[in-house]
């Protein structure tokens, strides 16, 4: 059977989709190639959140087409995912040698369409139509033998987004919110635990909106907290994480869950986007700076050591120096462990793309540098504060940069490296932290847990 290489751009949801597509292709008899040079089929799973991600995928495809024309004319090339959804057939108009364009609700059709293309039954395929039930179609995870069993796994619990932030194209590329049933998600988690998975991360565009409108609140618990309770009961799992939530999705029931559920790791990725109330209103974020700070206070009351990560957009249309100063002040006040910082990128069809008073690119770049420097200072101190303390690490495997070391994460989601035997993979290890690098901890084993 032909070999396939999948290159993924963007978020964890995209990586989860690529993993499921790969697993389905393997089940169909395809093999996975380690690189595009060794593949009969190359698929780019794309991102549309920022223009840079789209340009990278387009540039990559152009180079693949040039290579195929010169040396491998039978190679099948395709776009999957968000950019495929938003641009559709125009991708083939732009790059005629592309064979396949599949949208975000069609990942489970990949093998079927590749069979048609490779057999000659079709010359090109473009399918971006919505498909009811597509959120339930991708449950597969890459197979693993006893020596390569994964320690962590991503579990998609919903698709789509109904929250129309003015800068975001995701509601158009992923469609409206569609949630899976709790029993189906729990069954998937049980299967993963039986294969040796110790930690799962629940995924959704706004994961805290899980089940909204479909599953009633019970005993004061939102559908998402009900799901956390159900997964918490799965034997063999050690940790539960989730991403990405929305600040408005943190009700008191979810805050309380951090104190009540031992398996719920004390870390939270809460996108702030801006520290300015004026900019938050223009973004249609639905919360204020004070509400965000109140949420942080509540979380630190129930879990003082919680790790906090966030997202910021700098240079949103109309952002003044005073607005940006509010963002800098928010970082100093919250003391985030880490942050992902993005220069505003207009997305066609979003309200913000038509807003007046755009911020010049050079100003966006300068603010990006300033905020990144502050996050490095504040977050770096949070990491340095860990020196001399002990933390429980779930060992995930050898470090990619230095295979002689093992890598894992603290419960607060800080990467930690140490020297140890490969037999520790999948185990809980207590580390004495001896030093801190750039968003990395280094330590020595103090004792081994279960």
Number of C-alpha atoms within 10 A of each C-alpha: 9 16 19 23 21 24 17 21 20 16 13 17 19 19 17 21 25 25 20 20 23 24 20 22 22 18 14 13 12 17 18 19 17 12 13 17 14 13 19 20 23 23 23 23 26 26 27 24 20 18 14 12 16 19 13 14 20 19 12 13 21 16 11 19 20 13 14 17 13 8 9 14 12 11 21 22 23 25 28 30 27 28 25 28 28 21 15 21 19 13 20 19 10 11 14 12 22 23 22 25 29 27 26 29 26 21 20 21 15 19 19 11 21 23 14 14 17 16 10 10 11 13 12 20 18 21 19 22 13 14 10 10 11 17 21 18 15 20 20 17 21 17 13 11 8 8 7 11 16 23 22 21 18 21 24 25 27 24 25 22 21 16 18 16 19 20 24 23 23 22 18 17 24 22 17 14 21 24 23 19 16 20 12 13 21 20 13 18 25 19 13 24 22 14 17 19 21 25 26 21 18 20 23 25 25 21 23 24 24 29 23 15 11 12 15 13 15 10 8 11 17 24 21 22 21 22 19 22 17 14 24 20 13 16 12 17 22 20 21 22 22 23 18 22 20 20 21 15 16 19 14 14 16 19 19 16 17 19 14 13 16 13 20 21 21 25 23 20 22 22 19 25 20 28 23 23 17 14 20 20 14 20 20 13 20 14 15 19 18 12 13 19 16 12 19 18 14 15 25 17 13 16 17 11 13 20 23 23 20 18 15 19 20 25 27 27 22 15 19 15 12 10 21 21 16 17 23 19 15 20 23 15 11 14 19 21 25 23 21 14 18 17 19 22 21 22 18 14 13 18 17 21 17 14 14 9 11 17 16 10 13 10 14 21 15 14 21 19 15 14 20 17 12 16 22 18 15 19 23 19 16 18 20 18 13 17 16 13 11 17 22 21 26 27 26 21 21 20 16 10 7 10 12 14 17 21 25 26 19 23 22 20 20 18 16 27 23 22 16 16 12 15 9 15 22 22 19 22 22 19 24 21 24 16 15 20 11 11 17 16 25 19 21 17 17 13 11 13 10 7
